[in-house]
Every structure is written in C-alpha cells, then in structure tokens.
Amino acid sequence: QVQLVESGGGLVQDGGSLRLTCAASKSIFSTKLMGWYRQAPGKQRELVADITGGGTTRYVDSVKGRFTISRDNAKNTVSLQMNSLRPEDTAVYYCNAEYWSGRSYWGQGTQVTVSS
C-alpha cells in the first residue's frame, strides 16, 4: 500500500501561481506514471499532466505552457507548478501513482480555487 499526500493548494487570484506537491510513502522509482488529475464541481475527473519514470511529460491542452510537472525520485515526490492560473482551473487536484505492477494509488486531493 502506498499513501500519497498532496499539499500546496489554496486560494489565488486570476493570473497567480501555486505549486502542488505530492509526497509518497514509498519509493516512486518503479512507477510507470506519476500524474496530476483534477475534478471540478459537476465534472468528471480529468488528467492534467503526467510524467513517466524516464521524465517524459504529457499535458492536457488547456494547461500547456502554464503548468509544469516534475518528479524527484530521491525524495519520492511529484510536483505541479501552476502559473497564469485561471478561474477555470478551480478544482480539487489529485495525485496518482501507477506502478508497473498494475497497481494504482490516489491521494486525498487538494483544493485549488482561482478567483476572478
């Protein structure tokens, strides 16, 4: 079992920045993917960004050029730097770890609110 704990959410004004961090209770070295998802009220959870063990990244079109995902295998963390935030980025952000074993784990989520 792996516990994922997100931090860094909060309230920010339109155009502001936040940095989310996900800390894993065990090594993320053998993860296939580490990702950030978000879920806004009344909407389905969507992938925001993910990163492979080799460092290849992927982003949803709406955040390209504004968000940056990174991972630190030594610290067992994955981060999401969010710049130029918009009200439509408001959501609960979740961390996900997908291991090569096929197991997948989720954090409890952190709220991000962008005011206009």
Stockholm file with secondary structure:
# STOCKHOLM 1.0

chainA/1-116         QVQLVESGGGLVQDGGSLRLTCAASKSIFSTKLMGWYRQAPGKQRELVADITGGGTTRYVDSVKGRFTISRDNAKNTVSLQMNSLRPEDTAVYYCNAEYWSGRSYWGQGTQVTVSS
#=GR chainA/1-116 SS CCCEEEECCEEEETTCCEEEEEEESSCCTTEEEEEEEEECTTSCCEEEEEEETTCCEEECGGGTTTEEEEEETTTTEEEEEECSCCGGGCEEEEEEEEETTSCEEECCCEEEEEEC
#=GC SS_cons         CCCEEEECCEEEETTCCEEEEEEESSCCTTEEEEEEEEECTTSCCEEEEEEETTCCEEECGGGTTTEEEEEETTTTEEEEEECSCCGGGCEEEEEEEEETTSCEEECCCEEEEEEC
//
